[in-house]
Amino acid sequence: MRKQLFTASLAALALSAPLAHAHEAGDIFIRAGAANVSPVEDSSRLKINGTAVDGTKATLNDNTQLGLTGTYMITDKIGIELLAATPFTHKIGIKGVDAALGVPAGTIDGSFGETKHLPPTVSLQFYPLDSKSRFQPYVGAGLNYTWFFDEKLTSRQKANGFSDLKLKNSWGLALQVGMDVMITDKLMFNAAVWRIDIDTTASVNHNALGKVKVDVDVDPWVYMVGLGYKF
């Protein structure tokens, strides 16, 4: 029993002991993991030929993809990070259009289409703890560019007379909180959260209604959990 307790104590001590130079100037970290984009969308009313239609709005669902970040430590406490990912896919829905147009429920409302996007984000990070600490929390702030592409309408909406769905690209600020826990002197566990300012305008043509537009403040929370490696 004593031997087991001693062994467990040594293991706990090893896990809690600081690692030499956990994060220091000149280090490069590559982190990868599951990244979830969860929109907190605030949609305007749909505008048909410039006229806002009461009771209408657009929606977006969340999506999870492979997230990748690369960080270069400028000093022991300051790093610069680039966030990238495989393309996120979001389904687009609309509400309130059937009632506004006086058509049967389910004619237009519901699933409308989908879009893909890439959210490259550059952030300046601050690591407050000593560079030898095994646990390394950090905060960051930076700039995001969101590129929307491969917009598609559902077959139902094409049959309803819609065409040429487009979403406008977006520039915005990004805030971040994260942490690294060193597993070895090279390998780390990482978890991070971003809040990103993404604003877009979606537009689509209709063979009878004309141009239809809607402004959407996407403003997602982005969650990522994975592993990192120090070079």
DAZI-V301110 format. One record per pair of residues at least 12 apart in sequence whose C-alpha atoms are under 10 Angstrom apart, sorted by the first residue. I is the first residue (numbers start at 1). J is the second residue. D is the distance in whole Angstrom. If there is no record, write none. Layout:
# DAZI-V301110
{{I/J/D} {I/J/D}}
This chain:
# DAZI-V301110
{{15/134/9} {15/182/9} {15/183/8} {15/184/10} {16/133/9} {16/134/8} {16/135/9} {17/132/10} {17/133/8} {17/134/7} {18/130/10} {18/131/9} {18/132/6} {18/133/5} {18/134/5} {18/135/8} {18/182/9} {18/185/10} {19/131/9} {19/132/6} {19/133/6} {19/134/6} {19/135/10} {19/182/8} {19/183/9} {19/184/8} {19/185/6} {20/131/8} {20/132/5} {20/133/8} {20/134/9} {20/185/8} {21/76/9} {21/130/9} {21/131/6} {21/132/5} {21/133/8} {21/134/9} {21/185/8} {22/76/9} {22/130/9} {22/131/6} {22/132/5} {22/133/6} {22/134/6} {22/135/9} {22/136/8} {22/180/10} {22/181/9} {22/182/7} {22/184/9} {22/185/7} {22/186/8} {22/187/10} {22/188/10} {22/230/9} {23/73/8} {23/75/9} {23/76/6} {23/77/8} {23/78/10} {23/79/10} {23/127/9} {23/129/10} {23/130/8} {23/131/5} {23/132/7} {23/133/8} {23/134/9} {23/135/10} {23/136/8} {23/180/10} {23/182/10} {23/185/10} {23/186/10} {23/230/9} {24/72/10} {24/73/7} {24/74/8} {24/75/6} {24/76/4} {24/77/7} {24/78/9} {24/79/9} {24/130/9} {24/131/6} {24/132/8} {25/72/8} {25/73/5} {25/74/5} {25/75/4} {25/76/5} {25/77/8} {25/78/8} {25/79/8} {25/131/9} {26/71/10} {26/72/7} {26/73/5} {26/74/6} {26/75/7} {26/76/8} {26/79/9} {26/231/9} {27/71/8} {27/72/6} {27/73/5} {27/74/8} {27/75/9} {27/76/9} {27/79/9} {27/230/7} {27/231/6} {28/70/7} {28/71/6} {28/72/5} {28/73/6} {28/74/10} {28/79/9} {28/80/10} {28/81/10} {28/229/8} {28/230/6} {28/231/5} {29/69/8} {29/70/6} {29/71/5} {29/72/7} {29/73/8} {29/79/10} {29/81/9} {29/186/9} {29/187/10} {29/188/9} {29/228/6} {29/229/6} {29/230/5} {29/231/6} {30/68/7} {30/69/6} {30/70/5} {30/71/7} {30/72/9} {30/81/10} {30/82/10} {30/187/10} {30/188/10} {30/227/9} {30/228/5} {30/229/5} {30/230/7} {30/231/8} {31/67/8} {31/68/6} {31/69/5} {31/70/6} {31/71/8} {31/83/9} {31/180/10} {31/187/10} {31/188/9} {31/189/9} {31/190/7} {31/191/10} {31/224/10} {31/225/9} {31/226/7} {31/227/6} {31/228/4} {31/229/6} {31/230/9} {32/66/7} {32/67/6} {32/68/5} {32/69/7} {32/70/9} {32/83/10} {32/84/10} {32/85/9} {32/189/10} {32/190/9} {32/224/8} {32/225/8} {32/226/5} {32/227/6} {32/228/6} {32/229/9} {33/65/8} {33/66/6} {33/67/5} {33/68/7} {33/69/9} {33/85/10} {33/189/10} {33/190/8} {33/191/9} {33/223/10} {33/224/6} {33/225/5} {33/226/4} {33/227/6} {33/228/9} {34/64/7} {34/65/6} {34/66/5} {34/67/6} {34/68/9} {34/85/9} {34/191/10} {34/223/8} {34/224/5} {34/225/6} {34/226/6} {34/227/10} {35/63/8} {35/64/5} {35/65/5} {35/66/6} {35/67/5} {35/68/8} {35/84/10} {35/85/8} {35/86/9} {35/88/9} {35/191/10} {35/192/9} {35/193/9} {35/222/7} {35/223/5} {35/224/4} {35/225/7} {35/226/9} {36/62/7} {36/63/6} {36/64/4} {36/65/6} {36/66/9} {36/67/8} {36/88/9} {36/193/10} {36/220/9} {36/221/8} {36/222/6} {36/223/5} {36/224/6} {36/225/9} {37/61/9} {37/62/6} {37/63/6} {37/64/6} {37/65/8} {37/88/8} {37/89/10} {37/90/9} {37/119/10} {37/194/9} {37/195/10} {37/196/10} {37/219/10} {37/220/6} {37/221/6} {37/222/5} {37/223/7} {37/224/9} {38/60/9} {38/61/7} {38/62/5} {38/63/7} {38/64/9} {38/90/10} {38/195/10} {38/218/9} {38/219/9} {38/220/5} {38/221/5} {38/222/6} {38/223/8} {39/59/9} {39/60/7} {39/61/7} {39/62/6} {39/63/9} {39/90/9} {39/195/10} {39/196/10} {39/198/9} {39/217/9} {39/218/5} {39/219/6} {39/220/4} {39/221/6} {39/222/8} {40/59/9} {40/60/9} {40/61/9} {40/62/9} {40/195/10} {40/216/10} {40/217/8} {40/218/6} {40/219/6} {40/220/5} {40/221/7} {41/58/9} {41/59/7} {41/60/7} {41/61/9} {41/198/9} {41/199/9} {41/216/6} {41/217/5} {41/218/4} {41/219/6} {41/220/7} {42/57/9} {42/58/8} {42/59/8} {42/60/10} {42/199/9} {42/215/8} {42/216/6} {42/217/5} {42/218/7} {42/219/8} {43/56/9} {43/57/6} {43/58/6} {43/59/7} {43/60/10} {43/94/10} {43/199/10} {43/200/10} {43/201/10} {43/214/7} {43/215/6} {43/216/4} {43/217/6} {43/218/8} {44/56/8} {44/57/6} {44/58/8} {44/201/10} {44/213/9} {44/214/6} {44/215/5} {44/216/6} {44/217/9} {45/57/5} {45/58/8} {45/95/10} {45/96/9} {45/97/10} {45/213/9} {45/214/6} {45/215/8} {45/216/9} {46/58/8} {46/94/9} {46/95/9} {46/96/9} {46/97/8} {46/202/10} {46/203/10} {46/212/7} {46/213/6} {46/214/5} {46/215/8} {47/203/9} {47/211/8} {47/212/6} {47/213/5} {47/214/6} {47/215/9} {48/203/10} {48/204/10} {48/205/10} {48/206/9} {48/209/7} {48/210/7} {48/211/6} {48/212/5} {48/213/7} {48/214/9} {49/205/10} {49/209/7} {49/210/6} {49/211/5} {49/212/6} {49/213/8} {50/210/10} {50/211/8} {50/212/8} {50/213/8} {51/212/9} {51/213/10} {52/212/10} {52/213/9} {52/214/9} {53/96/9} {53/97/8} {53/100/7} {53/101/9} {54/96/8} {54/97/9} {54/99/10} {54/100/7} {55/95/8} {55/96/5} {55/97/8} {55/99/8} {55/100/7} {56/94/7} {56/95/5} {56/96/4} {56/97/6} {56/98/9} {56/99/9} {56/100/8} {56/109/9} {56/214/9} {57/93/8} {57/94/6} {57/95/5} {57/96/7} {57/97/8} {57/109/10} {57/214/8} {57/215/9} {57/216/9} {58/92/7} {58/93/6} {58/94/4} {58/95/6} {58/96/9} {58/109/10} {58/110/9} {58/111/10} {58/112/9} {58/202/9} {58/214/7} {58/215/9} {58/216/7} {59/90/10} {59/91/8} {59/92/6} {59/93/5} {59/94/6} {59/95/8} {59/110/9} {59/111/9} {59/112/10} {59/216/8} {59/218/9} {60/89/10} {60/90/6} {60/91/6} {60/92/5} {60/93/6} {60/94/9} {60/111/10} {60/113/10} {60/114/9} {60/115/10} {60/216/9} {60/218/8} {61/89/9} {61/90/6} {61/91/6} {61/92/7} {61/93/9} {61/114/10} {62/88/9} {62/89/8} {62/90/6} {62/91/8} {62/220/9} {62/221/10} {62/222/10} {63/87/10} {63/88/6} {63/89/6} {63/90/6} {63/91/9} {63/222/10} {64/85/10} {64/86/9} {64/87/9} {64/88/7} {64/89/8} {64/90/10} {64/222/9} {64/223/9} {64/224/9} {65/85/7} {65/86/6} {65/87/7} {65/88/6} {65/89/9} {65/224/10} {66/84/9} {66/85/6} {66/86/6} {66/87/9} {66/88/9} {66/224/9} {66/226/10} {67/83/8} {67/84/6} {67/85/4} {67/86/7} {67/87/9} {67/88/10} {67/222/10} {67/223/9} {67/224/7} {67/225/9} {67/226/9} {68/82/8} {68/83/6} {68/84/5} {68/85/5} {68/86/8} {68/120/10} {68/224/9} {68/226/9} {68/227/10} {68/228/10} {69/81/7} {69/82/5} {69/83/5} {69/84/6} {69/85/8} {69/120/10} {69/121/9} {69/122/10} {69/228/9} {70/82/5} {70/83/7} {70/84/9} {70/122/10} {70/228/9} {70/229/10} {71/83/9} {71/122/10} {71/123/9} {71/124/9} {71/125/9} {71/230/9} {72/124/10} {72/125/10} {72/230/10} {72/231/10} {73/124/10} {73/125/9} {73/126/10} {73/127/10} {74/124/10} {74/125/10} {75/126/10} {75/127/10} {75/131/10} {76/126/9} {76/127/8} {76/128/9} {76/129/9} {76/130/8} {76/131/6} {76/132/10} {77/125/8} {77/126/6} {77/127/5} {77/128/6} {77/129/8} {77/130/8} {77/131/7} {77/136/10} {77/138/9} {78/124/7} {78/125/6} {78/126/5} {78/127/6} {78/128/9} {78/138/9} {78/139/10} {78/140/10} {79/123/8} {79/124/6} {79/125/5} {79/126/7} {79/127/8} {79/138/9} {79/140/9} {80/122/7} {80/123/6} {80/124/5} {80/125/6} {80/126/9} {80/140/9} {80/141/10} {80/142/9} {81/121/8} {81/122/6} {81/123/5} {81/124/6} {81/125/7} {81/140/9} {81/141/10} {81/142/9} {82/120/7} {82/121/6} {82/122/5} {82/123/7} {82/124/9} {82/142/10} {82/143/10} {82/144/10} {83/118/10} {83/119/8} {83/120/5} {83/121/5} {83/122/6} {83/123/8} {83/144/9} {84/118/7} {84/119/7} {84/120/5} {84/121/7} {84/122/9} {85/117/10} {85/118/7} {85/119/7} {85/120/8} {86/116/10} {86/117/9} {86/118/7} {86/119/9} {87/115/10} {87/116/6} {87/117/6} {87/118/5} {87/119/8} {87/147/10} {87/148/10} {87/149/9} {88/115/8} {88/116/5} {88/117/5} {88/118/7} {88/119/9} {88/148/10} {89/114/7} {89/115/6} {89/116/4} {89/117/7} {89/118/9} {89/148/10} {89/149/10} {89/150/9} {89/151/10} {90/113/9} {90/114/6} {90/115/6} {90/116/6} {90/117/8} {90/151/10} {91/111/7} {91/112/8} {91/113/6} {91/114/4} {91/115/7} {91/116/9} {91/151/10} {91/152/10} {91/153/10} {91/154/10} {92/110/9} {92/111/6} {92/112/6} {92/113/5} {92/114/5} {92/115/7} {92/151/10} {92/152/10} {92/153/9} {92/154/10} {92/202/10} {93/108/10} {93/109/7} {93/110/5} {93/111/5} {93/112/5} {93/113/7} {93/114/9} {94/108/8} {94/109/5} {94/110/6} {94/111/7} {94/112/6} {94/113/9} {94/214/10} {95/108/8} {95/109/5} {95/110/6} {95/111/9} {95/112/10} {96/108/9} {96/109/7} {96/110/9} {97/109/6} {97/110/9} {98/110/10} {107/156/9} {107/157/9} {107/160/8} {108/156/8} {108/157/7} {108/160/7} {109/157/9} {110/157/10} {111/153/9} {111/154/7} {111/156/9} {111/157/8} {112/152/9} {112/153/6} {112/154/6} {112/155/9} {112/156/8} {112/157/6} {112/158/9} {112/162/10} {112/165/10} {113/151/7} {113/152/5} {113/153/4} {113/154/5} {113/155/9} {113/156/9} {113/157/8} {113/158/10} {113/165/8} {114/149/10} {114/150/8} {114/151/6} {114/152/5} {114/153/7} {114/154/8} {114/165/9} {115/148/7} {115/149/6} {115/150/6} {115/151/4} {115/152/6} {115/153/9} {115/165/9} {115/166/9} {115/167/8} {116/147/8} {116/148/6} {116/149/5} {116/150/6} {116/151/7} {116/152/9} {116/167/10} {117/146/7} {117/147/5} {117/148/4} {117/149/6} {117/150/8} {117/151/9} {117/167/10} {117/169/9} {118/145/8} {118/146/6} {118/147/5} {118/148/7} {118/149/9} {118/169/10} {119/144/7} {119/145/6} {119/146/4} {119/147/7} {119/148/9} {119/170/9} {119/171/10} {119/196/9} {119/198/9} {120/143/9} {120/144/6} {120/145/6} {120/146/7} {120/147/8} {121/141/10} {121/142/7} {121/143/6} {121/144/4} {121/145/6} {121/146/8} {121/171/10} {121/172/9} {121/173/9} {121/174/7} {121/194/10} {121/196/9} {122/140/9} {122/141/8} {122/142/5} {122/143/6} {122/144/7} {122/145/9} {122/173/10} {122/174/8} {123/139/9} {123/140/6} {123/141/5} {123/142/4} {123/143/7} {123/144/9} {123/173/9} {123/174/8} {123/175/8} {123/176/8} {124/139/8} {124/140/5} {124/141/6} {124/142/6} {124/143/9} {124/175/10} {124/176/10} {125/138/6} {125/139/6} {125/140/4} {125/141/7} {125/142/9} {125/175/10} {125/176/8} {125/177/9} {125/178/10} {126/138/5} {126/139/5} {126/140/6} {126/141/9} {126/177/10} {127/139/7} {127/140/9} {127/178/10} {127/179/9} {133/181/9} {133/182/9} {134/180/8} {134/181/6} {134/182/5} {134/183/8} {134/184/9} {134/185/9} {134/188/9} {135/179/7} {135/180/6} {135/181/5} {135/182/7} {135/183/10} {135/188/10} {135/189/10} {136/178/8} {136/179/5} {136/180/5} {136/181/6} {136/182/8} {136/188/10} {136/190/9} {137/177/8} {137/178/6} {137/179/4} {137/180/6} {137/181/8} {137/190/10} {137/191/9} {137/192/9} {138/176/8} {138/177/6} {138/178/5} {138/179/6} {138/180/8} {138/192/9} {139/175/8} {139/176/6} {139/177/5} {139/178/6} {139/179/9} {139/192/9} {139/193/10} {139/194/10} {140/174/8} {140/175/6} {140/176/5} {140/177/6} {140/178/8} {140/194/9} {141/173/7} {141/174/6} {141/175/5} {141/176/6} {141/177/9} {141/194/9} {141/195/10} {141/196/10} {142/172/9} {142/173/6} {142/174/5} {142/175/7} {142/176/8} {142/196/9} {143/171/7} {143/172/6} {143/173/5} {143/174/6} {143/175/9} {143/196/9} {143/197/9} {144/170/8} {144/171/6} {144/172/5} {144/173/6} {144/174/6} {144/175/10} {144/196/7} {144/197/8} {144/198/8} {145/169/8} {145/170/6} {145/171/5} {145/172/7} {145/173/9} {145/174/10} {145/196/10} {145/197/9} {145/198/8} {146/168/9} {146/169/6} {146/170/5} {146/171/7} {146/172/8} {146/196/10} {146/197/10} {146/198/7} {146/199/9} {146/200/9} {147/167/9} {147/168/8} {147/169/5} {147/170/7} {147/171/9} {148/166/8} {148/167/6} {148/168/7} {148/169/6} {148/170/8} {148/200/9} {149/166/8} {149/167/8} {149/168/9} {149/169/9} {150/165/9} {150/166/9} {150/167/10} {151/164/8} {151/165/6} {151/166/6} {151/167/7} {151/202/10} {152/164/8} {152/165/7} {152/166/9} {153/165/7} {153/166/10} {153/204/9} {157/206/10} {158/206/9} {160/206/8} {160/207/9} {160/208/10} {161/205/8} {161/206/5} {161/207/5} {161/208/8} {161/209/9} {162/204/7} {162/205/6} {162/206/4} {162/207/7} {162/208/9} {162/209/9} {162/210/9} {162/211/10} {162/212/9} {163/203/10} {163/204/6} {163/205/5} {163/206/6} {163/207/8} {163/211/10} {164/203/8} {164/204/5} {164/205/6} {164/206/9} {164/211/10} {165/202/7} {165/203/6} {165/204/4} {165/205/7} {165/212/10} {165/213/10} {166/200/10} {166/201/8} {166/202/6} {166/203/5} {166/204/6} {166/205/10} {166/213/10} {167/199/10} {167/200/6} {167/201/6} {167/202/4} {167/203/7} {167/204/9} {167/213/10} {167/214/10} {167/215/10} {167/216/10} {168/199/8} {168/200/5} {168/201/5} {168/202/7} {168/203/9} {168/215/10} {169/198/9} {169/199/8} {169/200/6} {169/201/8} {169/202/10} {170/197/9} {170/198/6} {170/199/6} {170/200/6} {170/201/9} {171/196/10} {171/197/8} {171/198/7} {171/199/8} {171/200/9} {172/196/7} {172/197/5} {172/198/6} {172/199/8} {172/219/9} {173/195/9} {173/196/6} {173/197/5} {173/198/8} {173/219/10} {174/194/7} {174/195/6} {174/196/4} {174/197/6} {174/198/9} {174/219/10} {175/193/8} {175/194/6} {175/195/5} {175/196/7} {175/197/9} {175/221/10} {176/192/7} {176/193/6} {176/194/4} {176/195/7} {176/196/9} {176/221/10} {176/222/9} {176/223/10} {177/191/9} {177/192/6} {177/193/5} {177/194/7} {177/195/9} {178/190/7} {178/191/6} {178/192/4} {178/193/6} {178/194/9} {178/223/10} {178/224/9} {178/225/10} {179/191/6} {179/192/6} {179/193/9} {179/225/10} {180/192/9} {180/226/10} {180/227/9} {180/228/8} {181/227/9} {181/228/9} {182/227/10} {182/228/9} {182/229/9} {182/230/10} {183/227/10} {183/228/10} {183/229/10} {184/229/10} {184/230/10} {185/229/9} {185/230/8} {186/228/8} {186/229/6} {186/230/5} {186/231/7} {187/227/7} {187/228/6} {187/229/5} {187/230/7} {187/231/10} {188/226/9} {188/227/6} {188/228/5} {188/229/6} {188/230/8} {189/225/8} {189/226/6} {189/227/5} {189/228/6} {189/229/9} {190/224/8} {190/225/6} {190/226/5} {190/227/5} {190/228/6} {190/229/10} {191/223/8} {191/224/6} {191/225/4} {191/226/6} {191/227/8} {191/228/10} {192/222/8} {192/223/6} {192/224/5} {192/225/7} {192/226/9} {193/221/7} {193/222/6} {193/223/5} {193/224/6} {193/225/9} {194/220/8} {194/221/6} {194/222/5} {194/223/7} {194/224/9} {195/219/7} {195/220/6} {195/221/5} {195/222/6} {195/223/9} {196/218/9} {196/219/5} {196/220/6} {196/221/7} {196/222/8} {197/217/8} {197/218/7} {197/219/5} {197/220/7} {197/221/9} {198/216/9} {198/217/6} {198/218/5} {198/219/5} {198/220/7} {199/215/8} {199/216/6} {199/217/4} {199/218/6} {199/219/7} {200/214/9} {200/215/6} {200/216/5} {200/217/7} {200/218/7} {200/219/10} {201/213/7} {201/214/6} {201/215/4} {201/216/6} {201/217/9} {202/214/5} {202/215/6} {202/216/8} {203/215/9}}
